[in-house]
């Protein structure tokens, strides 16, 4: 039998991804979403092989096309938009017009999933709600993503990642208890995580449809998805107290925390089990602590945890990060160096694993983007292209899916039912790119 | 849309507001509806790692029969709990994730225990484990052995650096924890105060929830659901691998793309945001409010609400407000704070809301929607009538665990919604049931 790591290396080999089958091949997703939360749900389905058609308003486009960090675009596009929207078909259709609605209804007949994240009820007003589309295609799975959900007194409240974090209460948990500062969870994770939960819900619904043939409606509230990751409610109902902000430690593990080593590196250390606690005490050269706090519940009491935290802090301060890591390998406790963006990007193991992908795109060239969070050995998720300018796939969608002729498309363009970009970066193609040579943009059918 | 068109659509597709309201009301309660995974058995062999319990909880909420397999003395993750708070030896996070599960004890250190696990795996559809990579394999119950007896098996493994590659091999003796996973995956590097604010406040900071473990658990469930869908269609199982030291970075994507395009790391910028402004927290007379008014028209509206119109000229466009000059953003922060501090949180919320309602009703839709919200704490979230109406929380009463509340029904589905049917987690409580059903 092979060595385990040789075996798994072959099993997961990222260079073989393209040859492996796609789970959702043949499924079509209509994506009426914008910014991050809704688009992420559709993206995940696309990652596993579904054909995702993203609708945008012509000459307007997704708001997140302009969501750039510190105001700088990359090749006239937003990198932050690329990794939220990769692998989709970009179709710019003016939903507000009745003729556009007819086009959508035709597409719904041959689609499997619809995702939207407008304010509650907006999709209905525009004629693309579940009560309308579900009747055209009873097998349709329809995911509505809103901050507060579709039902309840606060359903019309607008929401962003920040406000979902505020509404769920997760916002009040990060920071130092002795200050008046609260930190939000970074990187809009309040959008990304609920977006992934949305994809999970759709996959469950697809599973159900496979067995029964029935489609269904999914009402996903962003704030509820965030509440699902908070044992704080249970803590509160058991103790009557708010767990609140806990500073730079994990109150469920002692010792635990992020400390500074003698060579100025930030090192996270934690003892999860009794075994690991013993290991840390030995590594620290404080064996007397092993018996002093032998019981884990006792160890976790605030005062005792503080004593252990201070001991660990002093130990880390006197040692280099490298020595600490070696000691963790030898004794067997949990350790991790704080990594920043640059270190994460160029960390070799992430590229080997396929968690960081050096992607070569036909239009934008080289960009490093994240791979899927879960690696599947037989049907891995994959990335086919980055995002595209507004309306880039108009011809492909109209000809391939709906059988429109070139003349009919010209007429739609003239009536401004479908459209493209204007001169703003974010929605236009990069200036160096020659669109007249692009077979997809000029799709002949 | 004209009135006639609207009617045509209503006639054609029969949608109406009333119908929709009734439909939604009927969706809130999952009782009596079928469950998606009622034909799936999950073996959860996770050990000292809550991400495994989280993953199996999600399958259990969707109706799978989840058998949590523990050593006779119980899984150490029972004892992972803030300040040691527990009910009869069970910690808070473990209670939270003890949803609809069966608890079964097996000693995997013995030949007999491994044999039983194999027999169980022959009848199961999904296995979840969190041991060091290769541990289960060396016991003869890893993916390659179990796949031989059950080719349709979906095998989910969660570990710090995943199941393959040099790093995973090198760190095989280093166990997983949430705080270290947060540190390695880029959570902590991007939380914390600005460089000049003094130690330790400008240090990388841990997110105050078990973020990496929850993300890893949810991603494992997502990957597992995809694999299950494939296995149902083709009869072919596979291995799903989640690395907790990575899952956050690949979920949000920012660290990598910023690292590549900036060729350096972001600094920590405290309570500010890199792309949107205003987007953060401000002090009010009696507390703290969150303000989001990123789009230009939202921002103009905010200026009007706070009576700061004189600054409109300086901060007119998104790109004027983006905090790439930190001194400037601090200055602007102060300008807003000088106003917000004069009002109570409730007043601020009301002011923004009144403006938004007016602007949403106006024919000219460019009025903007400035959002000001009170920062909620878990206690106030639980009291919000909105969530009561959506049945987002449920109280449980168990003879061992006592009374407690937890968030439930986190996804509302019209046909096959997830739900929590019971929360019980006595060690070995279902030994007879499992032996009777699967090992006879």
Contacts between the chains, C-beta under 8 A, distances in Angstrom:
chain1	res1	chain2	res2	distance
A	1	B	144	7.9
A	4	B	133	6.9
A	4	B	134	3.8
A	4	B	137	4.8
A	4	B	138	7.4
A	4	B	142	7.3
A	5	B	133	7.4
A	5	B	134	7.0
A	5	B	164	6.4
A	5	B	165	7.8
A	5	B	168	7.1
A	5	B	169	5.1
A	7	B	137	8.0
A	7	B	144	6.3
A	8	B	133	7.3
A	8	B	163	4.6
A	8	B	164	3.9
A	8	B	239	7.8
A	8	B	241	7.8
A	9	B	164	4.9
A	9	B	165	7.1
A	11	B	164	7.2
A	11	B	239	6.3
A	12	B	163	7.2
A	12	B	164	4.9
A	12	B	239	7.7
A	12	B	241	6.5
A	21	B	230	7.8
A	23	B	226	5.4
A	23	B	227	7.9
A	23	B	229	5.9
A	23	B	230	4.6
A	24	B	226	8.0
A	24	B	229	7.9
A	44	B	222	7.1
A	48	B	226	5.4
A	63	B	295	7.1
A	66	B	318	7.0
A	67	B	275	5.1
A	67	B	276	7.3
A	68	B	275	6.3
A	69	B	254	8.0
A	69	B	258	6.3
A	69	B	262	7.8
A	69	B	266	7.7
A	69	B	274	4.6
A	69	B	275	5.4
A	70	B	274	5.9
A	70	B	275	7.7
A	70	B	322	5.8
A	70	B	323	7.6
A	70	B	324	4.1
A	71	B	318	7.8
A	71	B	319	4.6
A	71	B	322	4.5
A	71	B	324	6.1
A	74	B	261	5.1
A	79	B	257	4.5
A	79	B	258	7.6
A	79	B	260	8.0
A	79	B	261	5.3
A	80	B	253	7.9
A	80	B	254	7.1
A	80	B	257	6.9
A	80	B	275	6.9
A	82	B	257	7.1
A	83	B	253	4.1
A	83	B	256	7.9
A	83	B	257	5.7
A	84	B	253	7.3
A	96	B	1	7.7
A	98	B	1	7.2
A	98	B	5	5.6
A	101	B	9	7.7
A	121	B	17	7.9
A	121	B	20	7.8
A	124	B	15	6.6
A	124	B	17	7.6
A	124	B	20	6.3
A	125	B	1	7.8
A	126	B	1	7.9
A	127	B	1	7.1
A	127	B	9	5.2
A	129	B	15	6.4
A	129	B	20	7.3
A	131	B	13	7.0
A	131	B	14	7.4
A	131	B	15	3.3
A	131	B	16	7.5
A	131	B	19	6.2
A	131	B	20	5.2
A	131	B	23	7.1
A	132	B	9	6.5
A	132	B	13	4.4
A	132	B	15	4.9
A	135	B	13	4.6
A	135	B	14	6.1
A	135	B	15	7.5
A	136	B	13	7.0
A	148	B	386	6.2
A	149	B	390	6.0
A	149	B	412	6.8
A	150	B	24	5.5
A	150	B	412	8.0
A	151	B	21	7.8
A	151	B	24	4.1
A	151	B	25	6.6
A	151	B	27	7.3
A	151	B	28	6.3
A	151	B	389	7.2
A	151	B	390	6.3
A	151	B	412	7.7
A	152	B	386	4.4
A	152	B	387	7.6
A	152	B	389	4.5
A	152	B	390	5.0
A	153	B	385	6.4
A	153	B	386	5.3
A	153	B	389	6.6
A	154	B	384	7.7
A	154	B	386	4.2
A	155	B	386	7.9
A	157	B	371	7.9
A	158	B	356	7.5
A	158	B	369	5.3
A	158	B	371	5.8
A	159	B	371	7.9
A	160	B	276	7.8
A	160	B	279	7.4
A	160	B	292	4.9
A	160	B	294	7.4
A	160	B	371	7.3
A	162	B	273	7.9
A	162	B	279	5.8
A	162	B	280	7.2
A	162	B	290	5.5
A	162	B	292	5.0
A	163	B	290	6.4
A	163	B	292	5.8
A	163	B	371	5.9
A	163	B	373	5.5
A	165	B	290	7.8
A	166	B	290	4.3
A	166	B	373	4.7
A	166	B	374	7.5
A	166	B	375	5.6
A	166	B	376	5.9
A	167	B	373	7.0
A	167	B	376	6.1
A	167	B	381	7.1
A	167	B	384	8.0
A	168	B	376	7.2
A	168	B	381	6.2
A	169	B	376	4.4
A	169	B	377	5.4
A	169	B	378	4.5
A	169	B	380	7.0
A	169	B	381	4.0
A	170	B	209	6.1
A	171	B	290	6.7
A	171	B	375	5.6
A	171	B	376	7.3
A	172	B	375	5.6
A	172	B	376	6.8
A	172	B	377	4.7
A	172	B	378	7.5
A	173	B	207	7.7
A	173	B	208	3.3
A	173	B	209	5.7
A	174	B	191	6.3
A	174	B	205	6.8
A	174	B	206	7.7
A	174	B	207	5.2
A	174	B	208	4.1
A	174	B	209	7.8
A	175	B	205	7.4
A	175	B	208	7.2
A	176	B	201	6.8
A	179	B	201	7.2
A	180	B	283	7.0
A	180	B	288	7.4
A	181	B	193	7.0
A	181	B	201	7.9
A	181	B	270	7.4
A	181	B	271	6.3
A	181	B	281	7.7
A	182	B	271	7.3
A	182	B	281	5.6
A	182	B	288	6.3
A	182	B	375	6.4
A	183	B	191	5.0
A	183	B	192	7.3
A	183	B	205	6.6
A	183	B	270	7.6
A	183	B	271	6.3
A	184	B	271	7.5
A	184	B	280	7.0
A	184	B	281	7.8
A	185	B	187	7.9
A	185	B	191	7.7
A	185	B	207	5.5
A	185	B	209	7.7
A	185	B	211	6.8
A	186	B	187	6.7
A	186	B	190	4.0
A	186	B	191	5.5
A	186	B	207	7.8
A	186	B	252	7.8
A	186	B	254	7.9
A	187	B	186	7.8
A	187	B	190	6.4
A	187	B	252	3.9
A	187	B	253	7.8
A	187	B	254	4.4
A	187	B	255	7.5
A	188	B	252	6.8
A	188	B	254	8.0
A	189	B	211	7.3
A	189	B	215	7.8
A	189	B	248	7.3
A	189	B	251	7.0
A	189	B	252	5.4
A	192	B	251	5.2
A	192	B	252	5.0
A	192	B	253	7.7
A	193	B	214	7.9
A	193	B	215	6.4
A	193	B	218	7.0
A	193	B	251	6.8
A	196	B	218	6.2
A	196	B	219	6.8
A	196	B	222	5.9
A	196	B	251	6.7
A	197	B	218	6.5
A	197	B	410	7.2
A	197	B	411	6.7
A	199	B	222	6.2
A	200	B	58	7.3
A	200	B	218	7.1
A	200	B	221	6.3
A	200	B	222	4.8
A	200	B	225	6.0
A	200	B	411	7.8
A	201	B	411	4.6
A	201	B	413	6.6
A	203	B	222	7.1
A	203	B	225	4.4
A	203	B	226	6.1
A	203	B	229	6.1
A	204	B	36	4.8
A	204	B	37	7.6
A	204	B	62	5.5
A	204	B	225	6.3
A	204	B	413	7.5
A	204	B	416	7.0
A	204	B	418	7.6
A	205	B	36	7.7
A	205	B	413	6.5
A	205	B	415	7.5
A	205	B	416	7.1
A	206	B	229	6.3
A	207	B	36	5.4
A	207	B	37	7.5
A	207	B	225	7.2
A	207	B	228	7.0
A	207	B	229	5.6
A	207	B	232	7.0
A	208	B	34	7.7
A	208	B	36	4.7
A	208	B	415	6.2
A	208	B	416	4.5
A	210	B	229	7.4
A	210	B	232	6.6
A	210	B	233	7.3
A	211	B	39	7.9
A	212	B	34	7.9
A	212	B	415	7.9
A	214	B	415	5.7
A	215	B	415	7.9
A	216	B	413	5.7
A	216	B	414	4.6
A	216	B	415	3.8
A	216	B	416	6.8
A	217	B	23	7.5
A	217	B	27	7.0
A	217	B	413	7.3
A	217	B	414	4.2
A	218	B	411	6.5
A	218	B	412	6.9
A	218	B	413	5.1
A	218	B	414	7.5
A	219	B	24	6.7
A	219	B	27	6.2
A	219	B	412	4.0
A	219	B	413	7.7
A	220	B	411	5.8
A	220	B	412	7.2
A	221	B	390	7.1
A	221	B	392	7.9
A	221	B	412	7.7
A	224	B	387	7.6
A	224	B	390	7.2
A	224	B	392	5.5
A	224	B	407	7.1
A	224	B	409	7.6
A	224	B	410	4.9
A	224	B	411	7.8
A	225	B	410	5.8
A	225	B	411	7.7
A	227	B	381	7.0
A	227	B	387	8.0
A	227	B	392	6.6
A	227	B	407	4.1
A	227	B	410	6.8
A	228	B	214	7.9
A	228	B	407	5.6
A	228	B	410	4.2
A	229	B	209	5.8
A	229	B	210	7.3
A	229	B	211	7.2
A	229	B	214	3.9
A	229	B	218	7.8
A	230	B	209	5.9
A	230	B	378	6.6
A	230	B	407	6.9
A	231	B	92	5.1
A	231	B	93	4.5
A	231	B	95	7.9
A	231	B	96	4.2
A	231	B	210	7.4
A	231	B	406	7.9
A	232	B	209	7.5
A	232	B	378	4.3
A	233	B	378	5.2
A	233	B	381	7.5
A	233	B	382	5.9
A	233	B	393	6.7
A	233	B	405	5.8
A	233	B	406	6.0
A	233	B	407	5.8
A	234	B	92	5.3
A	234	B	95	5.9
A	234	B	96	4.8
A	234	B	404	5.3
A	234	B	405	6.5
A	234	B	406	4.8
A	235	B	82	6.1
A	235	B	85	6.6
A	235	B	92	4.8
A	235	B	378	7.8
A	236	B	378	5.0
A	236	B	379	5.6
A	236	B	382	7.2
A	236	B	405	7.9
A	237	B	382	7.8
A	237	B	395	7.7
A	237	B	403	7.5
A	237	B	404	4.8
A	237	B	405	4.0
A	237	B	406	7.8
A	238	B	85	6.4
A	238	B	87	6.7
A	238	B	92	6.5
A	238	B	95	8.0
A	238	B	402	7.5
A	238	B	404	5.2
A	239	B	85	5.7
A	242	B	377	5.6
A	242	B	378	6.3
A	242	B	379	6.0
A	243	B	82	5.6
A	243	B	378	7.5
A	244	B	208	8.0
A	244	B	377	7.5
A	245	B	208	5.8
A	246	B	82	7.7
A	246	B	206	7.9
A	246	B	208	5.7
A	247	B	205	7.9
A	247	B	206	7.9
A	248	B	200	6.7
A	248	B	203	6.7
A	248	B	205	5.7
A	248	B	206	5.5
A	249	B	179	7.6
A	249	B	206	7.0
A	250	B	177	7.3
A	250	B	178	6.1
A	250	B	179	4.5
A	250	B	206	6.6
A	250	B	210	7.8
A	251	B	82	4.0
A	251	B	83	5.5
A	252	B	80	4.7
A	252	B	81	5.3
A	252	B	82	5.1
A	252	B	91	7.1
A	252	B	93	6.8
A	252	B	210	7.7
A	253	B	80	6.6
A	253	B	177	6.3
A	253	B	179	7.1
A	256	B	177	7.2
A	256	B	179	5.5
A	257	B	179	7.3
A	257	B	206	7.8
A	258	B	179	7.1
A	258	B	183	6.3
A	258	B	188	6.1
A	258	B	203	6.6
A	258	B	204	5.9
A	258	B	205	7.3
A	258	B	206	6.1
A	260	B	203	7.1
A	266	B	183	7.2
A	266	B	188	7.5
A	266	B	203	6.4
A	266	B	204	5.2
A	267	B	183	7.8
A	268	B	177	8.0
A	268	B	179	4.9
A	268	B	180	4.5
A	268	B	182	7.1
A	268	B	183	3.6
A	268	B	184	7.7
A	268	B	188	7.1
A	268	B	206	7.6
A	269	B	179	7.9
A	269	B	180	7.2
A	270	B	177	3.9
A	270	B	178	7.6
A	270	B	179	4.9
A	270	B	180	5.9
A	272	B	48	5.4
A	272	B	49	7.7
A	272	B	76	7.0
A	272	B	77	8.0
A	272	B	80	6.4
A	272	B	175	6.2
A	272	B	176	7.5
A	272	B	177	4.9
A	273	B	48	4.9
A	273	B	76	4.2
A	273	B	79	7.8
A	273	B	175	7.7
A	274	B	76	7.1
A	275	B	76	8.0
A	276	B	175	6.1
A	296	B	79	4.6
A	296	B	84	7.3
A	297	B	79	6.6
A	297	B	81	7.6
A	297	B	84	3.8
A	297	B	86	5.8
A	298	B	84	6.6
A	299	B	84	7.2
A	300	B	81	6.8
A	300	B	82	7.4
A	300	B	83	5.5
A	300	B	84	3.5
A	301	B	83	6.0
A	301	B	84	5.3
A	302	B	83	5.5
A	305	B	83	7.2
A	328	B	173	7.8
A	328	B	174	5.2
A	329	B	170	7.8
A	329	B	171	7.0
A	329	B	173	5.2
A	329	B	174	6.0
A	330	B	173	7.6
A	332	B	173	5.0
A	332	B	174	7.1
A	332	B	175	6.5
A	333	B	174	7.5
A	333	B	175	6.9
A	334	B	174	6.6
A	334	B	175	5.1
A	334	B	176	6.4
A	334	B	177	3.8
A	334	B	179	7.8
A	334	B	180	4.9
A	335	B	174	6.0
A	335	B	180	5.9
A	336	B	160	7.7
A	336	B	179	7.7
A	336	B	180	3.2
A	336	B	181	6.7
A	336	B	183	4.3
A	336	B	184	4.2
A	336	B	245	6.6
A	337	B	183	6.7
A	337	B	184	6.8
A	338	B	183	4.5
A	338	B	184	7.6
A	338	B	188	5.2
A	338	B	189	5.5
A	338	B	204	4.6
A	339	B	183	7.1
A	339	B	184	5.5
A	339	B	185	7.5
A	339	B	186	6.1
A	339	B	189	6.4
A	340	B	186	7.1
A	340	B	189	4.2
A	340	B	190	7.9
A	340	B	255	7.6
A	340	B	259	7.8
A	340	B	265	3.5
A	340	B	266	7.4
A	341	B	186	6.7
A	341	B	189	7.1
A	341	B	190	7.8
A	341	B	254	7.4
A	341	B	255	4.4
A	341	B	256	7.5
A	341	B	258	4.8
A	341	B	259	3.8
A	341	B	262	7.4
A	341	B	264	7.6
A	341	B	265	4.1
A	341	B	266	5.6
A	342	B	259	4.7
A	342	B	263	7.4
A	342	B	264	5.6
A	342	B	265	4.4
A	343	B	259	7.7
A	343	B	265	7.3
A	344	B	185	7.5
A	344	B	186	5.1
A	344	B	249	5.3
A	344	B	255	4.3
A	344	B	256	6.1
A	344	B	259	6.0
A	345	B	255	6.8
A	345	B	256	5.1
A	345	B	258	8.0
A	345	B	259	3.0
A	345	B	260	5.3
A	346	B	259	7.1
A	348	B	166	8.0
A	348	B	167	7.8
A	349	B	161	6.4
A	349	B	165	5.5
A	349	B	166	6.6
A	349	B	167	3.5
A	349	B	168	7.7
A	350	B	246	6.2
A	350	B	249	7.5
A	350	B	256	8.0
A	352	B	165	4.7
A	352	B	166	7.0
A	352	B	167	7.6
A	353	B	161	7.8
A	353	B	162	5.6
A	353	B	164	7.1
A	353	B	165	5.3
A	353	B	167	7.9
A	353	B	243	6.8
A	353	B	246	7.1
A	355	B	243	6.9
A	355	B	246	4.6
A	355	B	249	7.0
A	355	B	250	5.1
A	356	B	249	8.0
A	356	B	250	7.8
A	356	B	256	5.3
A	367	B	257	7.0
A	367	B	260	6.6
A	367	B	261	7.6
A	368	B	256	5.4
A	368	B	257	6.7
A	368	B	259	7.3
A	368	B	260	3.8
A	369	B	253	6.7
A	369	B	256	6.2
A	369	B	257	6.0
A	370	B	249	6.3
A	370	B	250	3.9
A	370	B	251	7.7
A	370	B	252	7.9
A	370	B	253	4.4
A	370	B	256	5.0
A	370	B	257	7.7
A	371	B	250	5.8
A	372	B	223	7.6
A	372	B	250	6.5
A	373	B	215	7.2
A	373	B	216	7.8
A	373	B	219	4.0
A	373	B	222	7.9
A	373	B	223	7.7
A	373	B	242	6.6
A	373	B	246	7.2
A	373	B	247	4.5
A	373	B	250	4.6
A	373	B	251	5.2
A	374	B	219	4.7
A	374	B	220	6.1
A	374	B	222	6.2
A	374	B	223	2.8
A	374	B	224	7.8
A	374	B	226	8.0
A	374	B	240	5.5
A	374	B	241	7.1
A	374	B	242	5.1
A	374	B	247	7.8
A	375	B	162	6.8
A	375	B	223	7.5
A	375	B	240	7.1
A	375	B	241	4.3
A	375	B	242	7.5
A	376	B	223	5.7
A	376	B	226	6.5
A	376	B	227	5.7
A	376	B	238	5.8
A	376	B	239	7.6
A	376	B	240	5.5
A	376	B	241	7.9
A	377	B	238	4.6
A	377	B	239	4.3
A	377	B	240	7.5
A	377	B	241	7.4
A	378	B	227	7.6
A	378	B	230	7.1
A	378	B	236	6.3
A	378	B	237	8.0
A	378	B	238	3.8
A	379	B	226	6.9
A	379	B	227	7.0
A	379	B	230	5.2
A	379	B	238	6.7
A	381	B	226	7.9
